[in-house]
Amino acid sequence: MKRKEFIQQLMTVTGGFVLPATQLHFCTDSNGEEDLHFGIVADVHQDLIPDGMQRLERFMIEAEERSVDFILQLGDFCMASDKNKAFLNLWNAYQNPTYHVLGNHDMDLQSKPEIMEYWGMPKSYYSFQQKGIRFIVLDANFLYQDGQFVDYKKANFYVDDQFRTFVDPTQIEWLSDQLETSRMPTIIFSHQSLWHYQWGIKNRLEIQHLLEKHQDQIICCMNGHNHQDYHHHQNGIDYLEINSMSYYWVGEAYQTIRYSDELRKAYKWLDHIAPYQDPLYAFVRIQSSGTMTIEGVRSQWMLPSPFEAGMPEQVVGMAVKAQISDYELQWKG
């Protein structure tokens, strides 16, 4: 599809025409000789910002221009409502496979099955293959209370932090089987971090040990959630934080008025976020020779910046930036 035709299709979608919901495209391509190219976004938060549609459209047009093999979003995408149909249809309009990762805020208003049905997502955790690379999507949206693992549902995770952000044992067993039964080079996607000591998955050590056992297979792990731009290497595994497409959360302490009264009324948390002027996203290229490159977008803060409001420039050891950095990682091709 040519760029002009794709833009015309986007105009049709954003104009309110409802396309049929698509399902995840589970496809396998064993041709490992070709480069694999995909686009990735995280934490769009369509329901918290007034320009989510325009931000996603910028990414979609560039993905089409690059003709990437697939696109994937890392969670906190959009809630299930009539007003978000055009936003979701914009995502579904892409010519090649599209994939979802569940984020914690995607269950603020709905249950996990409800948001999955709305997105057209058959499973909360799954794997797929393209061009000789395996991709594993995890779901860390479980509470652990009284010896039970409970799905996130309608904001039930707003409890003591020690009880939330777990991967259930059935899923860990499934992950182990995935890694044991194939030596295929693998990328792990999760919304929450598999390494971060404060904001990460609570039972991450069990998963880390499993990944380190198979580190010769693991290209990297990629997550959103923290709205950070960061690379962490630990025990032979690379962990990449993919920044939010839209903003950094500053909370009440550094709240700032940037928008009109009308928008602030429609989006009640606008004063608590520091938006990026441009949408952030990244494109990843994996070469069978053993190199993975990430090309990210760099932007600026919508003024005033959070630092002008007194926020420190580093949070728990990570610099707060309005960008996604470029990276080059080597793996055993």
FIRO-397785 format. One record per residue (C-alpha): residue in one letter; x, y, z. Coordinates in pm, 1 decimal. Layout:
% FIRO-397785
<site><type>a</type><east>X</east><north>Y</north><up>Z</up></site>
...
//
This chain:
% FIRO-397785
<site><type>m</type><east>0.0</east><north>0.0</north><up>0.0</up></site>
<site><type>k</type><east>136.4</east><north>341.7</north><up>-93.3</up></site>
<site><type>r</type><east>167.2</east><north>615.3</north><up>168.1</up></site>
<site><type>k</type><east>-110.6</east><north>824.7</north><up>10.2</up></site>
<site><type>e</type><east>-348.5</east><north>528.9</north><up>9.3</up></site>
<site><type>f</type><east>-267.5</east><north>447.1</north><up>370.3</up></site>
<site><type>i</type><east>-327.0</east><north>805.4</north><up>482.9</up></site>
<site><type>q</type><east>-662.4</east><north>800.1</north><up>303.0</up></site>
<site><type>q</type><east>-746.3</east><north>480.5</north><up>490.8</up></site>
<site><type>l</type><east>-647.4</east><north>644.4</north><up>819.1</up></site>
<site><type>m</type><east>-876.9</east><north>934.9</north><up>740.4</up></site>
<site><type>t</type><east>-1158.5</east><north>687.4</north><up>684.8</up></site>
<site><type>v</type><east>-1085.7</east><north>515.5</north><up>1017.3</up></site>
<site><type>t</type><east>-1048.6</east><north>834.0</north><up>1218.3</up></site>
<site><type>g</type><east>-1362.6</east><north>969.8</north><up>1058.3</up></site>
<site><type>g</type><east>-1559.4</east><north>715.2</north><up>1257.3</up></site>
<site><type>f</type><east>-1598.9</east><north>427.3</north><up>1011.8</up></site>
<site><type>v</type><east>-1589.0</east><north>110.7</north><up>1223.2</up></site>
<site><type>l</type><east>-1366.3</east><north>-161.2</north><up>1084.5</up></site>
<site><type>p</type><east>-1411.1</east><north>-516.4</north><up>1209.5</up></site>
<site><type>a</type><east>-1198.5</east><north>-601.4</north><up>1513.6</up></site>
<site><type>t</type><east>-895.4</east><north>-808.2</north><up>1422.4</up></site>
<site><type>q</type><east>-749.2</east><north>-1101.6</north><up>1611.0</up></site>
<site><type>l</type><east>-383.7</east><north>-1154.3</north><up>1691.6</up></site>
<site><type>h</type><east>-198.1</east><north>-1289.0</north><up>1390.8</up></site>
<site><type>f</type><east>-14.3</east><north>-1599.8</north><up>1508.4</up></site>
<site><type>c</type><east>212.0</east><north>-1668.6</north><up>1214.4</up></site>
<site><type>t</type><east>537.4</east><north>-1854.5</north><up>1166.3</up></site>
<site><type>d</type><east>806.4</east><north>-1771.0</north><up>914.3</up></site>
<site><type>s</type><east>1117.4</east><north>-1985.2</north><up>940.7</up></site>
<site><type>n</type><east>1322.0</east><north>-1784.3</north><up>694.4</up></site>
<site><type>g</type><east>1603.6</east><north>-1661.9</north><up>918.8</up></site>
<site><type>e</type><east>1808.4</east><north>-1513.6</north><up>634.6</up></site>
<site><type>e</type><east>1602.6</east><north>-1195.0</north><up>599.9</up></site>
<site><type>d</type><east>1619.6</east><north>-900.6</north><up>837.5</up></site>
<site><type>l</type><east>1315.5</east><north>-869.7</north><up>1059.7</up></site>
<site><type>h</type><east>1181.7</east><north>-518.5</north><up>1116.8</up></site>
<site><type>f</type><east>910.0</east><north>-417.1</north><up>1362.9</up></site>
<site><type>g</type><east>766.1</east><north>-106.3</north><up>1527.2</up></site>
<site><type>i</type><east>696.5</east><north>-71.7</north><up>1897.9</up></site>
<site><type>v</type><east>505.5</east><north>173.0</north><up>2118.6</up></site>
<site><type>a</type><east>437.9</east><north>183.1</north><up>2492.0</up></site>
<site><type>d</type><east>198.8</east><north>355.6</north><up>2730.1</up></site>
<site><type>v</type><east>0.5</east><north>566.4</north><up>2486.7</up></site>
<site><type>h</type><east>-268.5</east><north>620.5</north><up>2756.2</up></site>
<site><type>q</type><east>-533.2</east><north>723.7</north><up>2507.3</up></site>
<site><type>d</type><east>-781.0</east><north>793.1</north><up>2788.5</up></site>
<site><type>l</type><east>-555.0</east><north>1036.5</north><up>2976.0</up></site>
<site><type>i</type><east>-438.6</east><north>1267.7</north><up>2697.4</up></site>
<site><type>p</type><east>-623.9</east><north>1480.3</north><up>2440.1</up></site>
<site><type>d</type><east>-401.7</east><north>1398.8</north><up>2140.1</up></site>
<site><type>g</type><east>-353.8</east><north>1021.3</north><up>2161.4</up></site>
<site><type>m</type><east>-510.0</east><north>969.9</north><up>1818.6</up></site>
<site><type>q</type><east>-269.2</east><north>1212.8</north><up>1652.6</up></site>
<site><type>r</type><east>29.2</east><north>1057.0</north><up>1829.9</up></site>
<site><type>l</type><east>-61.3</east><north>705.8</north><up>1720.1</up></site>
<site><type>e</type><east>-126.9</east><north>825.8</north><up>1365.4</up></site>
<site><type>r</type><east>229.7</east><north>958.7</north><up>1338.9</up></site>
<site><type>f</type><east>362.4</east><north>616.1</north><up>1431.6</up></site>
<site><type>m</type><east>126.7</east><north>430.4</north><up>1199.5</up></site>
<site><type>i</type><east>220.0</east><north>638.5</north><up>896.5</up></site>
<site><type>e</type><east>591.5</east><north>581.5</north><up>956.9</up></site>
<site><type>a</type><east>537.8</east><north>208.8</north><up>1016.3</up></site>
<site><type>e</type><east>361.3</east><north>192.4</north><up>681.1</up></site>
<site><type>e</type><east>636.7</east><north>388.4</north><up>508.0</up></site>
<site><type>r</type><east>895.1</east><north>146.7</north><up>647.4</up></site>
<site><type>s</type><east>668.7</east><north>-152.7</north><up>573.0</up></site>
<site><type>v</type><east>765.4</east><north>-320.4</north><up>900.8</up></site>
<site><type>d</type><east>682.9</east><north>-688.2</north><up>949.8</up></site>
<site><type>f</type><east>461.7</east><north>-620.5</north><up>1251.8</up></site>
<site><type>i</type><east>376.2</east><north>-362.4</north><up>1516.2</up></site>
<site><type>l</type><east>337.0</east><north>-420.0</north><up>1890.0</up></site>
<site><type>q</type><east>213.3</east><north>-208.3</north><up>2180.3</up></site>
<site><type>l</type><east>346.1</east><north>-269.7</north><up>2532.5</up></site>
<site><type>g</type><east>32.4</east><north>-192.9</north><up>2732.3</up></site>
<site><type>d</type><east>-162.1</east><north>95.9</north><up>2887.6</up></site>
<site><type>f</type><east>-309.1</east><north>148.4</north><up>2542.5</up></site>
<site><type>c</type><east>-681.8</east><north>226.1</north><up>2557.0</up></site>
<site><type>m</type><east>-986.4</east><north>123.4</north><up>2755.0</up></site>
<site><type>a</type><east>-1293.6</east><north>-47.1</north><up>2612.2</up></site>
<site><type>s</type><east>-1536.6</east><north>230.2</north><up>2522.0</up></site>
<site><type>d</type><east>-1725.4</east><north>357.2</north><up>2219.2</up></site>
<site><type>k</type><east>-1512.9</east><north>672.5</north><up>2208.6</up></site>
<site><type>n</type><east>-1197.9</east><north>463.5</north><up>2159.3</up></site>
<site><type>k</type><east>-1323.9</east><north>262.5</north><up>1860.4</up></site>
<site><type>a</type><east>-1162.7</east><north>495.1</north><up>1606.6</up></site>
<site><type>f</type><east>-833.5</east><north>479.2</north><up>1798.6</up></site>
<site><type>l</type><east>-837.6</east><north>98.8</north><up>1803.3</up></site>
<site><type>n</type><east>-942.7</east><north>83.7</north><up>1438.3</up></site>
<site><type>l</type><east>-645.9</east><north>301.0</north><up>1349.6</up></site>
<site><type>w</type><east>-418.3</east><north>37.6</north><up>1505.2</up></site>
<site><type>n</type><east>-603.2</east><north>-247.8</north><up>1338.8</up></site>
<site><type>a</type><east>-578.0</east><north>-81.6</north><up>997.1</up></site>
<site><type>y</type><east>-209.3</east><north>-173.1</north><up>967.3</up></site>
<site><type>q</type><east>-139.6</east><north>-401.3</north><up>671.7</up></site>
<site><type>n</type><east>74.5</east><north>-655.7</north><up>863.5</up></site>
<site><type>p</type><east>27.5</east><north>-835.0</north><up>1198.0</up></site>
<site><type>t</type><east>-46.5</east><north>-631.7</north><up>1511.3</up></site>
<site><type>y</type><east>14.4</east><north>-748.7</north><up>1867.8</up></site>
<site><type>h</type><east>-89.0</east><north>-642.7</north><up>2217.2</up></site>
<site><type>v</type><east>64.6</east><north>-664.1</north><up>2565.0</up></site>
<site><type>l</type><east>-165.1</east><north>-605.8</north><up>2861.6</up></site>
<site><type>g</type><east>-80.4</east><north>-310.0</north><up>3087.0</up></site>
<site><type>n</type><east>-205.0</east><north>-262.5</north><up>3440.4</up></site>
<site><type>h</type><east>-416.5</east><north>46.1</north><up>3360.2</up></site>
<site><type>d</type><east>-593.3</east><north>-136.6</north><up>3079.1</up></site>
<site><type>m</type><east>-793.5</east><north>-302.0</north><up>3360.0</up></site>
<site><type>d</type><east>-885.2</east><north>23.2</north><up>3536.0</up></site>
<site><type>l</type><east>-1246.1</east><north>2.0</north><up>3417.0</up></site>
<site><type>q</type><east>-1281.9</east><north>-346.6</north><up>3270.9</up></site>
<site><type>s</type><east>-1193.6</east><north>-702.5</north><up>3357.1</up></site>
<site><type>k</type><east>-906.0</east><north>-870.4</north><up>3177.4</up></site>
<site><type>p</type><east>-1137.5</east><north>-1077.7</north><up>2951.0</up></site>
<site><type>e</type><east>-1339.0</east><north>-766.0</north><up>2866.4</up></site>
<site><type>i</type><east>-1041.9</east><north>-558.8</north><up>2750.3</up></site>
<site><type>m</type><east>-898.1</east><north>-856.6</north><up>2563.0</up></site>
<site><type>e</type><east>-1227.2</east><north>-902.7</north><up>2377.2</up></site>
<site><type>y</type><east>-1236.7</east><north>-533.6</north><up>2291.2</up></site>
<site><type>w</type><east>-881.6</east><north>-542.6</north><up>2152.5</up></site>
<site><type>g</type><east>-931.3</east><north>-876.0</north><up>1977.5</up></site>
<site><type>m</type><east>-662.4</east><north>-1042.6</north><up>2190.6</up></site>
<site><type>p</type><east>-724.0</east><north>-1418.5</north><up>2225.5</up></site>
<site><type>k</type><east>-470.7</east><north>-1482.5</north><up>2505.2</up></site>
<site><type>s</type><east>-315.6</east><north>-1269.8</north><up>2779.0</up></site>
<site><type>y</type><east>22.5</east><north>-1439.9</north><up>2729.2</up></site>
<site><type>y</type><east>139.1</east><north>-1608.3</north><up>2411.4</up></site>
<site><type>s</type><east>425.4</east><north>-1650.3</north><up>2165.6</up></site>
<site><type>f</type><east>462.5</east><north>-1597.3</north><up>1792.9</up></site>
<site><type>q</type><east>737.7</east><north>-1641.2</north><up>1536.7</up></site>
<site><type>q</type><east>857.2</east><north>-1439.6</north><up>1241.8</up></site>
<site><type>k</type><east>1162.3</east><north>-1489.8</north><up>1019.9</up></site>
<site><type>g</type><east>1332.1</east><north>-1732.0</north><up>1256.0</up></site>
<site><type>i</type><east>1281.1</east><north>-1520.3</north><up>1569.5</up></site>
<site><type>r</type><east>1045.3</east><north>-1613.5</north><up>1853.1</up></site>
<site><type>f</type><east>862.3</east><north>-1346.7</north><up>2051.6</up></site>
<site><type>i</type><east>711.8</east><north>-1419.9</north><up>2394.0</up></site>
<site><type>v</type><east>448.0</east><north>-1192.2</north><up>2547.8</up></site>
<site><type>l</type><east>399.3</east><north>-1212.9</north><up>2925.8</up></site>
<site><type>d</type><east>112.1</east><north>-1099.7</north><up>3148.0</up></site>
<site><type>a</type><east>223.9</east><north>-967.6</north><up>3489.5</up></site>
<site><type>n</type><east>-116.9</east><north>-832.1</north><up>3583.4</up></site>
<site><type>f</type><east>-190.4</east><north>-1056.3</north><up>3880.9</up></site>
<site><type>l</type><east>-243.8</east><north>-991.9</north><up>4250.6</up></site>
<site><type>y</type><east>-104.5</east><north>-1240.8</north><up>4500.9</up></site>
<site><type>q</type><east>-315.4</east><north>-1247.8</north><up>4815.7</up></site>
<site><type>d</type><east>-390.5</east><north>-1524.0</north><up>5065.6</up></site>
<site><type>g</type><east>-198.9</east><north>-1773.4</north><up>4855.0</up></site>
<site><type>q</type><east>-402.7</east><north>-1702.8</north><up>4540.8</up></site>
<site><type>f</type><east>-311.4</east><north>-1539.0</north><up>4210.7</up></site>
<site><type>v</type><east>-596.0</east><north>-1310.6</north><up>4104.6</up></site>
<site><type>d</type><east>-642.4</east><north>-1136.2</north><up>3768.5</up></site>
<site><type>y</type><east>-644.9</east><north>-758.8</north><up>3763.8</up></site>
<site><type>k</type><east>-1005.2</east><north>-647.1</north><up>3730.5</up></site>
<site><type>k</type><east>-1169.0</east><north>-304.1</north><up>3747.3</up></site>
<site><type>a</type><east>-887.5</east><north>-138.3</north><up>3944.5</up></site>
<site><type>n</type><east>-864.6</east><north>-409.3</north><up>4211.4</up></site>
<site><type>f</type><east>-485.6</east><north>-368.6</north><up>4195.2</up></site>
<site><type>y</type><east>-493.2</east><north>-33.6</north><up>4375.8</up></site>
<site><type>v</type><east>-381.1</east><north>-202.9</north><up>4695.8</up></site>
<site><type>d</type><east>-58.3</east><north>-232.6</north><up>4892.2</up></site>
<site><type>d</type><east>220.5</east><north>-258.6</north><up>4635.6</up></site>
<site><type>q</type><east>354.1</east><north>-583.0</north><up>4783.6</up></site>
<site><type>f</type><east>44.5</east><north>-768.4</north><up>4665.1</up></site>
<site><type>r</type><east>50.3</east><north>-668.4</north><up>4297.7</up></site>
<site><type>t</type><east>250.8</east><north>-718.9</north><up>3974.2</up></site>
<site><type>f</type><east>300.3</east><north>-1094.8</north><up>3970.1</up></site>
<site><type>v</type><east>331.1</east><north>-1355.9</north><up>3694.6</up></site>
<site><type>d</type><east>128.9</east><north>-1662.3</north><up>3790.8</up></site>
<site><type>p</type><east>295.5</east><north>-2007.7</north><up>3824.2</up></site>
<site><type>t</type><east>106.4</east><north>-2158.3</north><up>3528.6</up></site>
<site><type>q</type><east>249.1</east><north>-1889.8</north><up>3302.7</up></site>
<site><type>i</type><east>603.8</east><north>-1939.7</north><up>3436.9</up></site>
<site><type>e</type><east>575.6</east><north>-2312.1</north><up>3368.7</up></site>
<site><type>w</type><east>455.3</east><north>-2230.6</north><up>3016.1</up></site>
<site><type>l</type><east>752.7</east><north>-1994.0</north><up>2968.8</up></site>
<site><type>s</type><east>991.5</east><north>-2266.9</north><up>3079.4</up></site>
<site><type>d</type><east>839.7</east><north>-2507.6</north><up>2826.9</up></site>
<site><type>q</type><east>872.7</east><north>-2245.6</north><up>2553.2</up></site>
<site><type>l</type><east>1243.1</east><north>-2207.9</north><up>2621.0</up></site>
<site><type>e</type><east>1311.0</east><north>-2578.2</north><up>2672.3</up></site>
<site><type>t</type><east>1140.5</east><north>-2702.0</north><up>2357.5</up></site>
<site><type>s</type><east>1309.7</east><north>-2469.0</north><up>2108.7</up></site>
<site><type>r</type><east>1652.7</east><north>-2307.3</north><up>2072.1</up></site>
<site><type>m</type><east>1510.4</east><north>-2026.0</north><up>1860.6</up></site>
<site><type>p</type><east>1646.0</east><north>-1672.5</north><up>1929.2</up></site>
<site><type>t</type><east>1388.9</east><north>-1503.6</north><up>2152.8</up></site>
<site><type>i</type><east>1268.5</east><north>-1158.3</north><up>2261.8</up></site>
<site><type>i</type><east>1054.1</east><north>-1128.7</north><up>2575.6</up></site>
<site><type>f</type><east>786.7</east><north>-856.3</north><up>2596.7</up></site>
<site><type>s</type><east>616.8</east><north>-752.4</north><up>2921.1</up></site>
<site><type>h</type><east>445.3</east><north>-437.2</north><up>3038.2</up></site>
<site><type>q</type><east>621.2</east><north>-428.4</north><up>3374.6</up></site>
<site><type>s</type><east>995.9</east><north>-467.6</north><up>3407.5</up></site>
<site><type>l</type><east>1164.1</east><north>-804.9</north><up>3450.2</up></site>
<site><type>w</type><east>1464.2</east><north>-643.1</north><up>3619.8</up></site>
<site><type>h</type><east>1368.4</east><north>-324.8</north><up>3805.0</up></site>
<site><type>y</type><east>1402.8</east><north>-363.0</north><up>4182.5</up></site>
<site><type>q</type><east>1128.4</east><north>-113.0</north><up>4269.4</up></site>
<site><type>w</type><east>881.3</east><north>-98.3</north><up>3980.4</up></site>
<site><type>g</type><east>932.8</east><north>-446.3</north><up>3842.1</up></site>
<site><type>i</type><east>752.6</east><north>-779.3</north><up>3855.9</up></site>
<site><type>k</type><east>754.7</east><north>-907.0</north><up>4214.7</up></site>
<site><type>n</type><east>854.4</east><north>-1265.1</north><up>4134.3</up></site>
<site><type>r</type><east>1101.1</east><north>-1149.8</north><up>3868.6</up></site>
<site><type>l</type><east>1395.9</east><north>-1337.0</north><up>4026.5</up></site>
<site><type>e</type><east>1237.3</east><north>-1670.8</north><up>3939.9</up></site>
<site><type>i</type><east>1190.6</east><north>-1553.2</north><up>3581.2</up></site>
<site><type>q</type><east>1540.9</east><north>-1403.3</north><up>3565.3</up></site>
<site><type>h</type><east>1696.1</east><north>-1734.0</north><up>3671.4</up></site>
<site><type>l</type><east>1495.6</east><north>-1910.7</north><up>3403.0</up></site>
<site><type>l</type><east>1607.3</east><north>-1664.6</north><up>3135.0</up></site>
<site><type>e</type><east>1970.7</east><north>-1679.2</north><up>3248.9</up></site>
<site><type>k</type><east>1958.2</east><north>-2056.9</north><up>3216.7</up></site>
<site><type>h</type><east>1872.9</east><north>-1998.7</north><up>2849.2</up></site>
<site><type>q</type><east>2068.2</east><north>-1677.7</north><up>2797.6</up></site>
<site><type>d</type><east>2220.6</east><north>-1800.6</north><up>2471.4</up></site>
<site><type>q</type><east>1864.5</east><north>-1787.4</north><up>2327.5</up></site>
<site><type>i</type><east>1758.8</east><north>-1450.3</north><up>2469.9</up></site>
<site><type>i</type><east>1818.2</east><north>-1147.4</north><up>2247.5</up></site>
<site><type>c</type><east>1665.8</east><north>-907.8</north><up>2502.8</up></site>
<site><type>c</type><east>1365.4</east><north>-828.0</north><up>2722.4</up></site>
<site><type>m</type><east>1157.4</east><north>-517.2</north><up>2648.1</up></site>
<site><type>n</type><east>902.8</east><north>-346.0</north><up>2873.5</up></site>
<site><type>g</type><east>705.7</east><north>-25.3</north><up>2916.5</up></site>
<site><type>h</type><east>521.0</east><north>84.7</north><up>3233.6</up></site>
<site><type>n</type><east>791.4</east><north>306.4</north><up>3386.5</up></site>
<site><type>h</type><east>779.2</east><north>579.0</north><up>3118.5</up></site>
<site><type>q</type><east>1158.0</east><north>565.2</north><up>3112.5</up></site>
<site><type>d</type><east>1434.7</east><north>538.3</north><up>2854.4</up></site>
<site><type>y</type><east>1691.3</east><north>293.9</north><up>2989.0</up></site>
<site><type>h</type><east>1912.7</east><north>-5.6</north><up>2913.1</up></site>
<site><type>h</type><east>2014.6</east><north>-249.8</north><up>3186.5</up></site>
<site><type>h</type><east>2247.3</east><north>-549.1</north><up>3141.0</up></site>
<site><type>q</type><east>2242.8</east><north>-818.0</north><up>3408.0</up></site>
<site><type>n</type><east>2387.2</east><north>-1170.1</north><up>3411.6</up></site>
<site><type>g</type><east>2405.0</east><north>-1196.6</north><up>3034.7</up></site>
<site><type>i</type><east>2056.0</east><north>-1055.3</north><up>2966.6</up></site>
<site><type>d</type><east>1975.3</east><north>-713.9</north><up>2815.0</up></site>
<site><type>y</type><east>1667.6</east><north>-535.0</north><up>2950.6</up></site>
<site><type>l</type><east>1528.3</east><north>-234.9</north><up>2760.7</up></site>
<site><type>e</type><east>1281.7</east><north>18.5</north><up>2901.0</up></site>
<site><type>i</type><east>1066.4</east><north>162.8</north><up>2620.4</up></site>
<site><type>n</type><east>946.1</east><north>512.6</north><up>2706.8</up></site>
<site><type>s</type><east>582.6</east><north>618.4</north><up>2693.1</up></site>
<site><type>m</type><east>459.2</east><north>754.6</north><up>2363.0</up></site>
<site><type>s</type><east>297.0</east><north>1042.4</north><up>2547.1</up></site>
<site><type>y</type><east>424.9</east><north>1165.7</north><up>2884.1</up></site>
<site><type>y</type><east>602.8</east><north>1123.0</north><up>3216.9</up></site>
<site><type>w</type><east>385.9</east><north>1104.6</north><up>3528.1</up></site>
<site><type>v</type><east>486.5</east><north>1376.6</north><up>3779.8</up></site>
<site><type>g</type><east>196.2</east><north>1344.9</north><up>4022.4</up></site>
<site><type>e</type><east>65.8</east><north>1606.9</north><up>4259.3</up></site>
<site><type>a</type><east>408.6</east><north>1721.1</north><up>4381.1</up></site>
<site><type>y</type><east>509.6</east><north>1874.2</north><up>4045.7</up></site>
<site><type>q</type><east>173.4</east><north>1937.7</north><up>3882.6</up></site>
<site><type>t</type><east>168.3</east><north>2217.8</north><up>3626.6</up></site>
<site><type>i</type><east>-103.3</east><north>2382.5</north><up>3418.0</up></site>
<site><type>r</type><east>-29.3</east><north>2347.4</north><up>3045.5</up></site>
<site><type>y</type><east>-372.3</east><north>2298.7</north><up>2890.5</up></site>
<site><type>s</type><east>-696.7</east><north>2492.4</north><up>2858.5</up></site>
<site><type>d</type><east>-965.3</east><north>2473.3</north><up>3125.3</up></site>
<site><type>e</type><east>-1183.1</east><north>2281.8</north><up>2879.9</up></site>
<site><type>l</type><east>-922.7</east><north>2009.6</north><up>2824.5</up></site>
<site><type>r</type><east>-835.0</east><north>1995.4</north><up>3193.9</up></site>
<site><type>k</type><east>-1200.0</east><north>1930.6</north><up>3269.5</up></site>
<site><type>a</type><east>-1225.3</east><north>1658.2</north><up>3004.8</up></site>
<site><type>y</type><east>-894.4</east><north>1492.6</north><up>3107.3</up></site>
<site><type>k</type><east>-870.1</east><north>1534.1</north><up>3482.4</up></site>
<site><type>w</type><east>-509.8</east><north>1416.4</north><up>3522.1</up></site>
<site><type>l</type><east>-350.5</east><north>1656.5</north><up>3272.0</up></site>
<site><type>d</type><east>-186.8</east><north>1869.2</north><up>3541.4</up></site>
<site><type>h</type><east>-17.6</east><north>1555.9</north><up>3679.1</up></site>
<site><type>i</type><east>166.3</east><north>1465.1</north><up>3358.8</up></site>
<site><type>a</type><east>461.7</east><north>1615.6</north><up>3173.4</up></site>
<site><type>p</type><east>383.8</east><north>1559.0</north><up>2802.9</up></site>
<site><type>y</type><east>635.7</east><north>1511.8</north><up>2523.3</up></site>
<site><type>q</type><east>600.3</east><north>1750.0</north><up>2229.5</up></site>
<site><type>d</type><east>625.9</east><north>1461.7</north><up>1982.2</up></site>
<site><type>p</type><east>507.2</east><north>1101.1</north><up>2008.7</up></site>
<site><type>l</type><east>781.6</east><north>859.6</north><up>2111.7</up></site>
<site><type>y</type><east>817.3</east><north>520.0</north><up>1946.2</up></site>
<site><type>a</type><east>1089.1</east><north>295.7</north><up>1807.6</up></site>
<site><type>f</type><east>1168.0</east><north>72.7</north><up>1513.2</up></site>
<site><type>v</type><east>1372.0</east><north>-243.5</north><up>1563.3</up></site>
<site><type>r</type><east>1574.4</east><north>-432.6</north><up>1305.8</up></site>
<site><type>i</type><east>1708.1</east><north>-783.4</north><up>1376.3</up></site>
<site><type>q</type><east>1974.5</east><north>-924.8</north><up>1146.3</up></site>
<site><type>s</type><east>2041.8</east><north>-1296.3</north><up>1121.0</up></site>
<site><type>s</type><east>2412.1</east><north>-1214.4</north><up>1149.5</up></site>
<site><type>g</type><east>2352.9</east><north>-1137.3</north><up>1518.6</up></site>
<site><type>t</type><east>2285.9</east><north>-762.8</north><up>1546.6</up></site>
<site><type>m</type><east>1973.9</east><north>-588.2</north><up>1674.1</up></site>
<site><type>t</type><east>1941.3</east><north>-213.2</north><up>1622.9</up></site>
<site><type>i</type><east>1678.7</east><north>11.8</north><up>1778.3</up></site>
<site><type>e</type><east>1600.6</east><north>349.8</north><up>1624.4</up></site>
<site><type>g</type><east>1410.4</east><north>568.2</north><up>1868.3</up></site>
<site><type>v</type><east>1244.2</east><north>909.0</north><up>1850.8</up></site>
<site><type>r</type><east>1385.3</east><north>1207.0</north><up>2038.3</up></site>
<site><type>s</type><east>1155.5</east><north>1489.5</north><up>2140.6</up></site>
<site><type>q</type><east>1137.8</east><north>1781.7</north><up>2382.8</up></site>
<site><type>w</type><east>916.5</east><north>1854.7</north><up>2681.5</up></site>
<site><type>m</type><east>596.9</east><north>2046.1</north><up>2634.5</up></site>
<site><type>l</type><east>684.3</east><north>2357.7</north><up>2830.6</up></site>
<site><type>p</type><east>724.4</east><north>2415.8</north><up>3112.4</up></site>
<site><type>s</type><east>938.0</east><north>2105.9</north><up>3162.9</up></site>
<site><type>p</type><east>893.4</east><north>1904.0</north><up>3483.6</up></site>
<site><type>f</type><east>1238.2</east><north>2018.6</north><up>3594.2</up></site>
<site><type>e</type><east>1119.1</east><north>2377.8</north><up>3591.0</up></site>
<site><type>a</type><east>857.2</east><north>2266.5</north><up>3841.5</up></site>
<site><type>g</type><east>1131.5</east><north>2128.3</north><up>4064.9</up></site>
<site><type>m</type><east>1127.8</east><north>1759.3</north><up>3975.9</up></site>
<site><type>p</type><east>1472.2</east><north>1591.9</north><up>3996.2</up></site>
<site><type>e</type><east>1626.7</east><north>1489.8</north><up>3665.9</up></site>
<site><type>q</type><east>1686.3</east><north>1134.1</north><up>3789.8</up></site>
<site><type>v</type><east>1433.7</east><north>898.5</north><up>3949.6</up></site>
<site><type>v</type><east>1561.0</east><north>580.7</north><up>4120.9</up></site>
<site><type>g</type><east>1883.8</east><north>599.8</north><up>3925.1</up></site>
<site><type>m</type><east>1730.2</east><north>657.7</north><up>3582.0</up></site>
<site><type>a</type><east>1742.2</east><north>990.6</north><up>3399.5</up></site>
<site><type>v</type><east>1398.4</east><north>1122.2</north><up>3303.0</up></site>
<site><type>k</type><east>1405.3</east><north>1199.5</north><up>2929.7</up></site>
<site><type>a</type><east>1168.7</east><north>1295.4</north><up>2650.3</up></site>
<site><type>q</type><east>1316.7</east><north>1035.6</north><up>2415.6</up></site>
<site><type>i</type><east>1374.9</east><north>674.2</north><up>2321.4</up></site>
<site><type>s</type><east>1745.0</east><north>614.2</north><up>2265.7</up></site>
<site><type>d</type><east>1911.7</east><north>433.4</north><up>1978.0</up></site>
<site><type>y</type><east>2074.2</east><north>101.5</north><up>2067.6</up></site>
<site><type>e</type><east>2277.6</east><north>-170.0</north><up>1901.2</up></site>
<site><type>l</type><east>2289.8</east><north>-510.5</north><up>2070.2</up></site>
<site><type>q</type><east>2482.1</east><north>-816.9</north><up>1966.2</up></site>
<site><type>w</type><east>2331.6</east><north>-1161.2</north><up>1998.3</up></site>
<site><type>k</type><east>2438.2</east><north>-1506.5</north><up>1888.5</up></site>
<site><type>g</type><east>2291.4</east><north>-1531.1</north><up>1540.8</up></site>
//
